[in-house]
Amino acid sequence: MARPELSQRELKAYHDKGETMIWQYRTLYQIDYSRAQEIFYLRKVLRKPAGNNVTLPGRFHVMTPEHAQRFL
């Protein structure tokens, strides 16, 4: 399954609010910023075993790191 497709503006807005974690299906991504390239990007952090889905297929939820840990 492809990672969430978000614009730089959307990634920056989430990052500025402190919502730097994204659960999509059973994969956790982190919003990071590259100072060298001056862009935001998603880094895959974790993939849960099959059957331990956090969201429905094709959906994602953006949240704080503390909230994301509740699904581990």
mmJSON file of the N, C-alpha and C atoms, coordinates in Angstrom:
{"data_MODEL":{"atom_site":{
"group_PDB":["ATOM","ATOM","ATOM","ATOM","ATOM","ATOM","ATOM","ATOM","ATOM","ATOM","ATOM","ATOM","ATOM","ATOM","ATOM","ATOM","ATOM","ATOM","ATOM","ATOM","ATOM","ATOM","ATOM","ATOM","ATOM","ATOM","ATOM","ATOM","ATOM","ATOM","ATOM","ATOM","ATOM","ATOM","ATOM","ATOM","ATOM","ATOM","ATOM","ATOM","ATOM","ATOM","ATOM","ATOM","ATOM","ATOM","ATOM","ATOM","ATOM","ATOM","ATOM","ATOM","ATOM","ATOM","ATOM","ATOM","ATOM","ATOM","ATOM","ATOM","ATOM","ATOM","ATOM","ATOM","ATOM","ATOM","ATOM","ATOM","ATOM","ATOM","ATOM","ATOM","ATOM","ATOM","ATOM","ATOM","ATOM","ATOM","ATOM","ATOM","ATOM","ATOM","ATOM","ATOM","ATOM","ATOM","ATOM","ATOM","ATOM","ATOM","ATOM","ATOM","ATOM","ATOM","ATOM","ATOM","ATOM","ATOM","ATOM","ATOM","ATOM","ATOM","ATOM","ATOM","ATOM","ATOM","ATOM","ATOM","ATOM","ATOM","ATOM","ATOM","ATOM","ATOM","ATOM","ATOM","ATOM","ATOM","ATOM","ATOM","ATOM","ATOM","ATOM","ATOM","ATOM","ATOM","ATOM","ATOM","ATOM","ATOM","ATOM","ATOM","ATOM","ATOM","ATOM","ATOM","ATOM","ATOM","ATOM","ATOM","ATOM","ATOM","ATOM","ATOM","ATOM","ATOM","ATOM","ATOM","ATOM","ATOM","ATOM","ATOM","ATOM","ATOM","ATOM","ATOM","ATOM","ATOM","ATOM","ATOM","ATOM","ATOM","ATOM","ATOM","ATOM","ATOM","ATOM","ATOM","ATOM","ATOM","ATOM","ATOM","ATOM","ATOM","ATOM","ATOM","ATOM","ATOM","ATOM","ATOM","ATOM","ATOM","ATOM","ATOM","ATOM","ATOM","ATOM","ATOM","ATOM","ATOM","ATOM","ATOM","ATOM","ATOM","ATOM","ATOM","ATOM","ATOM","ATOM","ATOM","ATOM","ATOM","ATOM","ATOM","ATOM","ATOM","ATOM","ATOM","ATOM","ATOM","ATOM","ATOM","ATOM","ATOM","ATOM","ATOM"],
"id":[1,2,3,4,5,6,7,8,9,10,11,12,13,14,15,16,17,18,19,20,21,22,23,24,25,26,27,28,29,30,31,32,33,34,35,36,37,38,39,40,41,42,43,44,45,46,47,48,49,50,51,52,53,54,55,56,57,58,59,60,61,62,63,64,65,66,67,68,69,70,71,72,73,74,75,76,77,78,79,80,81,82,83,84,85,86,87,88,89,90,91,92,93,94,95,96,97,98,99,100,101,102,103,104,105,106,107,108,109,110,111,112,113,114,115,116,117,118,119,120,121,122,123,124,125,126,127,128,129,130,131,132,133,134,135,136,137,138,139,140,141,142,143,144,145,146,147,148,149,150,151,152,153,154,155,156,157,158,159,160,161,162,163,164,165,166,167,168,169,170,171,172,173,174,175,176,177,178,179,180,181,182,183,184,185,186,187,188,189,190,191,192,193,194,195,196,197,198,199,200,201,202,203,204,205,206,207,208,209,210,211,212,213,214,215,216],
"type_symbol":["N","C","C","N","C","C","N","C","C","N","C","C","N","C","C","N","C","C","N","C","C","N","C","C","N","C","C","N","C","C","N","C","C","N","C","C","N","C","C","N","C","C","N","C","C","N","C","C","N","C","C","N","C","C","N","C","C","N","C","C","N","C","C","N","C","C","N","C","C","N","C","C","N","C","C","N","C","C","N","C","C","N","C","C","N","C","C","N","C","C","N","C","C","N","C","C","N","C","C","N","C","C","N","C","C","N","C","C","N","C","C","N","C","C","N","C","C","N","C","C","N","C","C","N","C","C","N","C","C","N","C","C","N","C","C","N","C","C","N","C","C","N","C","C","N","C","C","N","C","C","N","C","C","N","C","C","N","C","C","N","C","C","N","C","C","N","C","C","N","C","C","N","C","C","N","C","C","N","C","C","N","C","C","N","C","C","N","C","C","N","C","C","N","C","C","N","C","C","N","C","C","N","C","C","N","C","C","N","C","C","N","C","C","N","C","C"],
"label_atom_id":["N","CA","C","N","CA","C","N","CA","C","N","CA","C","N","CA","C","N","CA","C","N","CA","C","N","CA","C","N","CA","C","N","CA","C","N","CA","C","N","CA","C","N","CA","C","N","CA","C","N","CA","C","N","CA","C","N","CA","C","N","CA","C","N","CA","C","N","CA","C","N","CA","C","N","CA","C","N","CA","C","N","CA","C","N","CA","C","N","CA","C","N","CA","C","N","CA","C","N","CA","C","N","CA","C","N","CA","C","N","CA","C","N","CA","C","N","CA","C","N","CA","C","N","CA","C","N","CA","C","N","CA","C","N","CA","C","N","CA","C","N","CA","C","N","CA","C","N","CA","C","N","CA","C","N","CA","C","N","CA","C","N","CA","C","N","CA","C","N","CA","C","N","CA","C","N","CA","C","N","CA","C","N","CA","C","N","CA","C","N","CA","C","N","CA","C","N","CA","C","N","CA","C","N","CA","C","N","CA","C","N","CA","C","N","CA","C","N","CA","C","N","CA","C","N","CA","C","N","CA","C","N","CA","C","N","CA","C","N","CA","C","N","CA","C","N","CA","C","N","CA","C"],
"label_alt_id":[null,null,null,null,null,null,null,null,null,null,null,null,null,null,null,null,null,null,null,null,null,null,null,null,null,null,null,null,null,null,null,null,null,null,null,null,null,null,null,null,null,null,null,null,null,null,null,null,null,null,null,null,null,null,null,null,null,null,null,null,null,null,null,null,null,null,null,null,null,null,null,null,null,null,null,null,null,null,null,null,null,null,null,null,null,null,null,null,null,null,null,null,null,null,null,null,null,null,null,null,null,null,null,null,null,null,null,null,null,null,null,null,null,null,null,null,null,null,null,null,null,null,null,null,null,null,null,null,null,null,null,null,null,null,null,null,null,null,null,null,null,null,null,null,null,null,null,null,null,null,null,null,null,null,null,null,null,null,null,null,null,null,null,null,null,null,null,null,null,null,null,null,null,null,null,null,null,null,null,null,null,null,null,null,null,null,null,null,null,null,null,null,null,null,null,null,null,null,null,null,null,null,null,null,null,null,null,null,null,null,null,null,null,null,null,null],
"label_comp_id":["MET","MET","MET","ALA","ALA","ALA","ARG","ARG","ARG","PRO","PRO","PRO","GLU","GLU","GLU","LEU","LEU","LEU","SER","SER","SER","GLN","GLN","GLN","ARG","ARG","ARG","GLU","GLU","GLU","LEU","LEU","LEU","LYS","LYS","LYS","ALA","ALA","ALA","TYR","TYR","TYR","HIS","HIS","HIS","ASP","ASP","ASP","LYS","LYS","LYS","GLY","GLY","GLY","GLU","GLU","GLU","THR","THR","THR","MET","MET","MET","ILE","ILE","ILE","TRP","TRP","TRP","GLN","GLN","GLN","TYR","TYR","TYR","ARG","ARG","ARG","THR","THR","THR","LEU","LEU","LEU","TYR","TYR","TYR","GLN","GLN","GLN","ILE","ILE","ILE","ASP","ASP","ASP","TYR","TYR","TYR","SER","SER","SER","ARG","ARG","ARG","ALA","ALA","ALA","GLN","GLN","GLN","GLU","GLU","GLU","ILE","ILE","ILE","PHE","PHE","PHE","TYR","TYR","TYR","LEU","LEU","LEU","ARG","ARG","ARG","LYS","LYS","LYS","VAL","VAL","VAL","LEU","LEU","LEU","ARG","ARG","ARG","LYS","LYS","LYS","PRO","PRO","PRO","ALA","ALA","ALA","GLY","GLY","GLY","ASN","ASN","ASN","ASN","ASN","ASN","VAL","VAL","VAL","THR","THR","THR","LEU","LEU","LEU","PRO","PRO","PRO","GLY","GLY","GLY","ARG","ARG","ARG","PHE","PHE","PHE","HIS","HIS","HIS","VAL","VAL","VAL","MET","MET","MET","THR","THR","THR","PRO","PRO","PRO","GLU","GLU","GLU","HIS","HIS","HIS","ALA","ALA","ALA","GLN","GLN","GLN","ARG","ARG","ARG","PHE","PHE","PHE","LEU","LEU","LEU"],
"label_asym_id":["A","A","A","A","A","A","A","A","A","A","A","A","A","A","A","A","A","A","A","A","A","A","A","A","A","A","A","A","A","A","A","A","A","A","A","A","A","A","A","A","A","A","A","A","A","A","A","A","A","A","A","A","A","A","A","A","A","A","A","A","A","A","A","A","A","A","A","A","A","A","A","A","A","A","A","A","A","A","A","A","A","A","A","A","A","A","A","A","A","A","A","A","A","A","A","A","A","A","A","A","A","A","A","A","A","A","A","A","A","A","A","A","A","A","A","A","A","A","A","A","A","A","A","A","A","A","A","A","A","A","A","A","A","A","A","A","A","A","A","A","A","A","A","A","A","A","A","A","A","A","A","A","A","A","A","A","A","A","A","A","A","A","A","A","A","A","A","A","A","A","A","A","A","A","A","A","A","A","A","A","A","A","A","A","A","A","A","A","A","A","A","A","A","A","A","A","A","A","A","A","A","A","A","A","A","A","A","A","A","A","A","A","A","A","A","A"],
"label_entity_id":["1","1","1","1","1","1","1","1","1","1","1","1","1","1","1","1","1","1","1","1","1","1","1","1","1","1","1","1","1","1","1","1","1","1","1","1","1","1","1","1","1","1","1","1","1","1","1","1","1","1","1","1","1","1","1","1","1","1","1","1","1","1","1","1","1","1","1","1","1","1","1","1","1","1","1","1","1","1","1","1","1","1","1","1","1","1","1","1","1","1","1","1","1","1","1","1","1","1","1","1","1","1","1","1","1","1","1","1","1","1","1","1","1","1","1","1","1","1","1","1","1","1","1","1","1","1","1","1","1","1","1","1","1","1","1","1","1","1","1","1","1","1","1","1","1","1","1","1","1","1","1","1","1","1","1","1","1","1","1","1","1","1","1","1","1","1","1","1","1","1","1","1","1","1","1","1","1","1","1","1","1","1","1","1","1","1","1","1","1","1","1","1","1","1","1","1","1","1","1","1","1","1","1","1","1","1","1","1","1","1","1","1","1","1","1","1"],
"label_seq_id":[1,1,1,2,2,2,3,3,3,4,4,4,5,5,5,6,6,6,7,7,7,8,8,8,9,9,9,10,10,10,11,11,11,12,12,12,13,13,13,14,14,14,15,15,15,16,16,16,17,17,17,18,18,18,19,19,19,20,20,20,21,21,21,22,22,22,23,23,23,24,24,24,25,25,25,26,26,26,27,27,27,28,28,28,29,29,29,30,30,30,31,31,31,32,32,32,33,33,33,34,34,34,35,35,35,36,36,36,37,37,37,38,38,38,39,39,39,40,40,40,41,41,41,42,42,42,43,43,43,44,44,44,45,45,45,46,46,46,47,47,47,48,48,48,49,49,49,50,50,50,51,51,51,52,52,52,53,53,53,54,54,54,55,55,55,56,56,56,57,57,57,58,58,58,59,59,59,60,60,60,61,61,61,62,62,62,63,63,63,64,64,64,65,65,65,66,66,66,67,67,67,68,68,68,69,69,69,70,70,70,71,71,71,72,72,72],
"pdbx_PDB_ins_code":[null,null,null,null,null,null,null,null,null,null,null,null,null,null,null,null,null,null,null,null,null,null,null,null,null,null,null,null,null,null,null,null,null,null,null,null,null,null,null,null,null,null,null,null,null,null,null,null,null,null,null,null,null,null,null,null,null,null,null,null,null,null,null,null,null,null,null,null,null,null,null,null,null,null,null,null,null,null,null,null,null,null,null,null,null,null,null,null,null,null,null,null,null,null,null,null,null,null,null,null,null,null,null,null,null,null,null,null,null,null,null,null,null,null,null,null,null,null,null,null,null,null,null,null,null,null,null,null,null,null,null,null,null,null,null,null,null,null,null,null,null,null,null,null,null,null,null,null,null,null,null,null,null,null,null,null,null,null,null,null,null,null,null,null,null,null,null,null,null,null,null,null,null,null,null,null,null,null,null,null,null,null,null,null,null,null,null,null,null,null,null,null,null,null,null,null,null,null,null,null,null,null,null,null,null,null,null,null,null,null,null,null,null,null,null,null],
"Cartn_x":[0.846,0.0,0.894,0.545,1.349,1.202,2.234,2.197,1.235,0.761,-0.161,0.477,-0.298,0.199,-0.306,0.6,0.27,1.182,0.651,1.449,2.417,3.397,4.34,3.602,2.597,1.804,1.084,0.495,-0.201,0.776,1.923,2.92,3.422,3.668,4.143,3.087,1.83,0.754,0.646,0.694,0.652,1.873,3.046,4.293,4.258,3.766,3.7,2.75,1.715,0.77,1.277,2.427,2.968,2.427,1.635,1.09,2.061,3.043,4.125,4.079,3.044,2.943,1.692,1.814,0.686,0.557,-0.608,-0.92,-1.707,-1.252,-2.006,-2.086,-3.31,-3.593,-2.839,-1.676,-0.896,0.549,0.772,2.11,2.144,3.195,3.379,4.466,4.144,5.097,5.332,6.506,6.836,7.093,6.576,6.845,8.179,9.133,10.462,10.721,11.711,12.089,13.568,13.878,15.263,15.712,16.638,17.147,17.955,18.672,19.498,18.637,17.528,16.657,15.476,15.29,14.2,12.831,12.618,11.33,10.927,9.632,9.097,8.933,9.095,8.945,8.452,7.958,7.489,8.532,8.816,9.761,8.993,9.114,8.441,9.136,8.333,8.868,8.609,7.407,7.001,5.896,5.878,4.777,4.33,3.059,2.514,2.243,2.2,1.89,0.478,0.265,-1.049,-2.12,-3.27,-4.375,-4.425,-3.416,-3.36,-3.503,-4.557,-4.749,-5.181,-4.677,-5.047,-6.138,-6.062,-7.076,-7.611,-8.656,-9.174,-8.219,-8.203,-7.333,-7.612,-6.541,-6.66,-6.911,-7.033,-7.273,-6.032,-5.921,-4.827,-5.292,-4.587,-4.862,-3.554,-3.571,-2.413,-2.598,-1.526,-1.654,-0.31,-0.367,0.851,1.581,2.875,3.602,3.007,2.542,1.954,0.704,-0.139,-1.357,-1.018,-0.023,0.373,0.858,1.511,2.032,0.921,-0.266,-1.384,-1.751,-1.371,-1.712,-0.625,0.441,1.532,1.208],
"Cartn_y":[-1.17,0.0,1.237,2.215,3.429,4.308,5.054,5.968,7.116,7.802,8.926,10.002,10.557,11.624,12.954,13.713,15.012,16.07,17.266,18.359,18.881,19.665,20.278,21.195,21.877,22.77,21.975,20.834,19.998,19.413,18.91,18.346,19.405,20.622,21.703,22.059,22.124,22.472,21.437,20.16,19.109,19.194,19.369,19.443,20.617,21.758,22.946,22.752,21.905,21.626,20.535,19.939,18.867,17.493,17.423,16.145,15.575,14.837,14.388,12.903,12.199,10.763,10.477,9.543,9.166,7.651,7.166,5.746,5.572,4.693,4.318,2.801,2.29,0.869,0.253,-0.327,-0.876,-0.395,0.713,1.288,2.665,2.916,4.202,4.992,6.233,7.14,8.334,8.946,10.162,11.269,12.469,13.63,14.215,14.249,14.802,15.969,16.789,17.932,17.835,18.001,18.003,19.451,19.878,21.248,21.43,20.397,20.486,20.694,19.946,20.048,20.988,21.412,22.31,21.757,20.458,19.828,18.948,18.742,17.778,16.459,15.344,14.027,13.041,11.896,10.848,9.756,9.353,8.271,7.127,5.932,4.768,4.388,4.245,3.95,2.498,2.011,0.699,0.129,-1.191,-1.882,-3.008,-2.983,-3.992,-5.287,-6.416,-7.69,-7.687,-8.553,-8.668,-8.934,-8.319,-8.498,-7.478,-6.64,-5.601,-4.216,-4.02,-2.778,-1.649,-0.454,0.726,1.505,1.578,2.271,1.329,1.758,1.017,1.172,0.228,0.361,1.675,2.368,3.614,4.84,4.669,5.786,6.013,7.232,7.501,8.48,8.488,9.4,10.064,11.394,12.165,12.477,12.308,12.487,12.829,13.135,13.407,12.088,12.148,10.917,10.174,10.921,10.285,9.488,10.058,9.375,8.166,8.304,7.196,5.997,6.216,5.118,4.26,4.803,4.023,2.842,2.874,1.809,0.728,0.891,-0.098,-1.325],
"Cartn_z":[0.0,0.0,0.0,-0.811,-0.934,0.301,0.577,1.722,1.433,2.476,2.272,1.399,0.493,-0.375,0.156,0.743,1.314,0.709,0.525,-0.026,1.027,0.596,1.526,2.508,2.028,2.882,3.965,3.596,4.575,5.596,5.111,6.021,7.003,6.506,7.371,8.414,8.014,8.948,10.067,9.716,10.742,11.655,11.049,11.808,12.793,12.34,13.195,14.378,14.21,15.295,16.233,15.909,16.746,16.392,15.337,14.882,13.84,14.319,13.444,13.108,13.572,13.312,12.484,11.538,10.683,10.682,11.108,10.972,9.682,8.82,7.629,7.606,7.753,7.803,8.981,8.758,9.878,9.855,9.159,9.047,9.707,10.48,11.15,10.425,10.079,9.433,10.339,10.198,10.931,9.925,10.219,9.367,9.799,8.89,9.156,8.217,8.56,7.739,7.384,6.102,5.644,5.47,6.309,6.187,4.902,4.506,3.296,2.056,1.968,0.792,1.01,2.255,2.64,2.256,2.589,2.321,3.509,3.625,4.572,3.838,4.56,3.949,5.007,4.55,5.457,5.564,6.805,7.066,7.721,7.147,7.726,9.024,10.101,11.418,11.807,11.499,11.993,11.123,10.996,10.333,11.254,11.633,12.538,11.771,12.462,11.806,11.22,10.251,9.605,10.652,10.444,11.364,12.482,12.598,13.633,13.006,12.235,11.503,12.437,12.167,12.934,12.2,10.868,10.072,8.998,8.345,7.201,6.027,5.08,3.916,3.175,2.792,2.054,2.921,4.222,5.145,6.011,6.551,7.479,8.544,9.664,10.772,11.176,11.265,11.699,13.182,13.972,15.422,16.043,17.334,18.093,18.361,18.657,18.981,20.176,21.177,22.352,21.998,21.153,20.729,19.846,18.996,18.105,18.897,20.036,20.845,21.442,21.563,22.114,21.231,19.971,19.037,18.934,19.699,19.643,20.46],
"occupancy":[1.0,1.0,1.0,1.0,1.0,1.0,1.0,1.0,1.0,1.0,1.0,1.0,1.0,1.0,1.0,1.0,1.0,1.0,1.0,1.0,1.0,1.0,1.0,1.0,1.0,1.0,1.0,1.0,1.0,1.0,1.0,1.0,1.0,1.0,1.0,1.0,1.0,1.0,1.0,1.0,1.0,1.0,1.0,1.0,1.0,1.0,1.0,1.0,1.0,1.0,1.0,1.0,1.0,1.0,1.0,1.0,1.0,1.0,1.0,1.0,1.0,1.0,1.0,1.0,1.0,1.0,1.0,1.0,1.0,1.0,1.0,1.0,1.0,1.0,1.0,1.0,1.0,1.0,1.0,1.0,1.0,1.0,1.0,1.0,1.0,1.0,1.0,1.0,1.0,1.0,1.0,1.0,1.0,1.0,1.0,1.0,1.0,1.0,1.0,1.0,1.0,1.0,1.0,1.0,1.0,1.0,1.0,1.0,1.0,1.0,1.0,1.0,1.0,1.0,1.0,1.0,1.0,1.0,1.0,1.0,1.0,1.0,1.0,1.0,1.0,1.0,1.0,1.0,1.0,1.0,1.0,1.0,1.0,1.0,1.0,1.0,1.0,1.0,1.0,1.0,1.0,1.0,1.0,1.0,1.0,1.0,1.0,1.0,1.0,1.0,1.0,1.0,1.0,1.0,1.0,1.0,1.0,1.0,1.0,1.0,1.0,1.0,1.0,1.0,1.0,1.0,1.0,1.0,1.0,1.0,1.0,1.0,1.0,1.0,1.0,1.0,1.0,1.0,1.0,1.0,1.0,1.0,1.0,1.0,1.0,1.0,1.0,1.0,1.0,1.0,1.0,1.0,1.0,1.0,1.0,1.0,1.0,1.0,1.0,1.0,1.0,1.0,1.0,1.0,1.0,1.0,1.0,1.0,1.0,1.0,1.0,1.0,1.0,1.0,1.0,1.0],
"B_iso_or_equiv":[0.0,0.0,0.0,0.0,0.0,0.0,0.0,0.0,0.0,0.0,0.0,0.0,0.0,0.0,0.0,0.0,0.0,0.0,0.0,0.0,0.0,0.0,0.0,0.0,0.0,0.0,0.0,0.0,0.0,0.0,0.0,0.0,0.0,0.0,0.0,0.0,0.0,0.0,0.0,0.0,0.0,0.0,0.0,0.0,0.0,0.0,0.0,0.0,0.0,0.0,0.0,0.0,0.0,0.0,0.0,0.0,0.0,0.0,0.0,0.0,0.0,0.0,0.0,0.0,0.0,0.0,0.0,0.0,0.0,0.0,0.0,0.0,0.0,0.0,0.0,0.0,0.0,0.0,0.0,0.0,0.0,0.0,0.0,0.0,0.0,0.0,0.0,0.0,0.0,0.0,0.0,0.0,0.0,0.0,0.0,0.0,0.0,0.0,0.0,0.0,0.0,0.0,0.0,0.0,0.0,0.0,0.0,0.0,0.0,0.0,0.0,0.0,0.0,0.0,0.0,0.0,0.0,0.0,0.0,0.0,0.0,0.0,0.0,0.0,0.0,0.0,0.0,0.0,0.0,0.0,0.0,0.0,0.0,0.0,0.0,0.0,0.0,0.0,0.0,0.0,0.0,0.0,0.0,0.0,0.0,0.0,0.0,0.0,0.0,0.0,0.0,0.0,0.0,0.0,0.0,0.0,0.0,0.0,0.0,0.0,0.0,0.0,0.0,0.0,0.0,0.0,0.0,0.0,0.0,0.0,0.0,0.0,0.0,0.0,0.0,0.0,0.0,0.0,0.0,0.0,0.0,0.0,0.0,0.0,0.0,0.0,0.0,0.0,0.0,0.0,0.0,0.0,0.0,0.0,0.0,0.0,0.0,0.0,0.0,0.0,0.0,0.0,0.0,0.0,0.0,0.0,0.0,0.0,0.0,0.0,0.0,0.0,0.0,0.0,0.0,0.0],
"pdbx_formal_charge":[null,null,null,null,null,null,null,null,null,null,null,null,null,null,null,null,null,null,null,null,null,null,null,null,null,null,null,null,null,null,null,null,null,null,null,null,null,null,null,null,null,null,null,null,null,null,null,null,null,null,null,null,null,null,null,null,null,null,null,null,null,null,null,null,null,null,null,null,null,null,null,null,null,null,null,null,null,null,null,null,null,null,null,null,null,null,null,null,null,null,null,null,null,null,null,null,null,null,null,null,null,null,null,null,null,null,null,null,null,null,null,null,null,null,null,null,null,null,null,null,null,null,null,null,null,null,null,null,null,null,null,null,null,null,null,null,null,null,null,null,null,null,null,null,null,null,null,null,null,null,null,null,null,null,null,null,null,null,null,null,null,null,null,null,null,null,null,null,null,null,null,null,null,null,null,null,null,null,null,null,null,null,null,null,null,null,null,null,null,null,null,null,null,null,null,null,null,null,null,null,null,null,null,null,null,null,null,null,null,null,null,null,null,null,null,null],
"auth_seq_id":[1,1,1,2,2,2,3,3,3,4,4,4,5,5,5,6,6,6,7,7,7,8,8,8,9,9,9,10,10,10,11,11,11,12,12,12,13,13,13,14,14,14,15,15,15,16,16,16,17,17,17,18,18,18,19,19,19,20,20,20,21,21,21,22,22,22,23,23,23,24,24,24,25,25,25,26,26,26,27,27,27,28,28,28,29,29,29,30,30,30,31,31,31,32,32,32,33,33,33,34,34,34,35,35,35,36,36,36,37,37,37,38,38,38,39,39,39,40,40,40,41,41,41,42,42,42,43,43,43,44,44,44,45,45,45,46,46,46,47,47,47,48,48,48,49,49,49,50,50,50,51,51,51,52,52,52,53,53,53,54,54,54,55,55,55,56,56,56,57,57,57,58,58,58,59,59,59,60,60,60,61,61,61,62,62,62,63,63,63,64,64,64,65,65,65,66,66,66,67,67,67,68,68,68,69,69,69,70,70,70,71,71,71,72,72,72],
"auth_comp_id":["MET","MET","MET","ALA","ALA","ALA","ARG","ARG","ARG","PRO","PRO","PRO","GLU","GLU","GLU","LEU","LEU","LEU","SER","SER","SER","GLN","GLN","GLN","ARG","ARG","ARG","GLU","GLU","GLU","LEU","LEU","LEU","LYS","LYS","LYS","ALA","ALA","ALA","TYR","TYR","TYR","HIS","HIS","HIS","ASP","ASP","ASP","LYS","LYS","LYS","GLY","GLY","GLY","GLU","GLU","GLU","THR","THR","THR","MET","MET","MET","ILE","ILE","ILE","TRP","TRP","TRP","GLN","GLN","GLN","TYR","TYR","TYR","ARG","ARG","ARG","THR","THR","THR","LEU","LEU","LEU","TYR","TYR","TYR","GLN","GLN","GLN","ILE","ILE","ILE","ASP","ASP","ASP","TYR","TYR","TYR","SER","SER","SER","ARG","ARG","ARG","ALA","ALA","ALA","GLN","GLN","GLN","GLU","GLU","GLU","ILE","ILE","ILE","PHE","PHE","PHE","TYR","TYR","TYR","LEU","LEU","LEU","ARG","ARG","ARG","LYS","LYS","LYS","VAL","VAL","VAL","LEU","LEU","LEU","ARG","ARG","ARG","LYS","LYS","LYS","PRO","PRO","PRO","ALA","ALA","ALA","GLY","GLY","GLY","ASN","ASN","ASN","ASN","ASN","ASN","VAL","VAL","VAL","THR","THR","THR","LEU","LEU","LEU","PRO","PRO","PRO","GLY","GLY","GLY","ARG","ARG","ARG","PHE","PHE","PHE","HIS","HIS","HIS","VAL","VAL","VAL","MET","MET","MET","THR","THR","THR","PRO","PRO","PRO","GLU","GLU","GLU","HIS","HIS","HIS","ALA","ALA","ALA","GLN","GLN","GLN","ARG","ARG","ARG","PHE","PHE","PHE","LEU","LEU","LEU"],
"auth_asym_id":["A","A","A","A","A","A","A","A","A","A","A","A","A","A","A","A","A","A","A","A","A","A","A","A","A","A","A","A","A","A","A","A","A","A","A","A","A","A","A","A","A","A","A","A","A","A","A","A","A","A","A","A","A","A","A","A","A","A","A","A","A","A","A","A","A","A","A","A","A","A","A","A","A","A","A","A","A","A","A","A","A","A","A","A","A","A","A","A","A","A","A","A","A","A","A","A","A","A","A","A","A","A","A","A","A","A","A","A","A","A","A","A","A","A","A","A","A","A","A","A","A","A","A","A","A","A","A","A","A","A","A","A","A","A","A","A","A","A","A","A","A","A","A","A","A","A","A","A","A","A","A","A","A","A","A","A","A","A","A","A","A","A","A","A","A","A","A","A","A","A","A","A","A","A","A","A","A","A","A","A","A","A","A","A","A","A","A","A","A","A","A","A","A","A","A","A","A","A","A","A","A","A","A","A","A","A","A","A","A","A","A","A","A","A","A","A"],
"auth_atom_id":["N","CA","C","N","CA","C","N","CA","C","N","CA","C","N","CA","C","N","CA","C","N","CA","C","N","CA","C","N","CA","C","N","CA","C","N","CA","C","N","CA","C","N","CA","C","N","CA","C","N","CA","C","N","CA","C","N","CA","C","N","CA","C","N","CA","C","N","CA","C","N","CA","C","N","CA","C","N","CA","C","N","CA","C","N","CA","C","N","CA","C","N","CA","C","N","CA","C","N","CA","C","N","CA","C","N","CA","C","N","CA","C","N","CA","C","N","CA","C","N","CA","C","N","CA","C","N","CA","C","N","CA","C","N","CA","C","N","CA","C","N","CA","C","N","CA","C","N","CA","C","N","CA","C","N","CA","C","N","CA","C","N","CA","C","N","CA","C","N","CA","C","N","CA","C","N","CA","C","N","CA","C","N","CA","C","N","CA","C","N","CA","C","N","CA","C","N","CA","C","N","CA","C","N","CA","C","N","CA","C","N","CA","C","N","CA","C","N","CA","C","N","CA","C","N","CA","C","N","CA","C","N","CA","C","N","CA","C","N","CA","C","N","CA","C","N","CA","C","N","CA","C"],
"pdbx_PDB_model_num":[1,1,1,1,1,1,1,1,1,1,1,1,1,1,1,1,1,1,1,1,1,1,1,1,1,1,1,1,1,1,1,1,1,1,1,1,1,1,1,1,1,1,1,1,1,1,1,1,1,1,1,1,1,1,1,1,1,1,1,1,1,1,1,1,1,1,1,1,1,1,1,1,1,1,1,1,1,1,1,1,1,1,1,1,1,1,1,1,1,1,1,1,1,1,1,1,1,1,1,1,1,1,1,1,1,1,1,1,1,1,1,1,1,1,1,1,1,1,1,1,1,1,1,1,1,1,1,1,1,1,1,1,1,1,1,1,1,1,1,1,1,1,1,1,1,1,1,1,1,1,1,1,1,1,1,1,1,1,1,1,1,1,1,1,1,1,1,1,1,1,1,1,1,1,1,1,1,1,1,1,1,1,1,1,1,1,1,1,1,1,1,1,1,1,1,1,1,1,1,1,1,1,1,1,1,1,1,1,1,1,1,1,1,1,1,1]
}}}
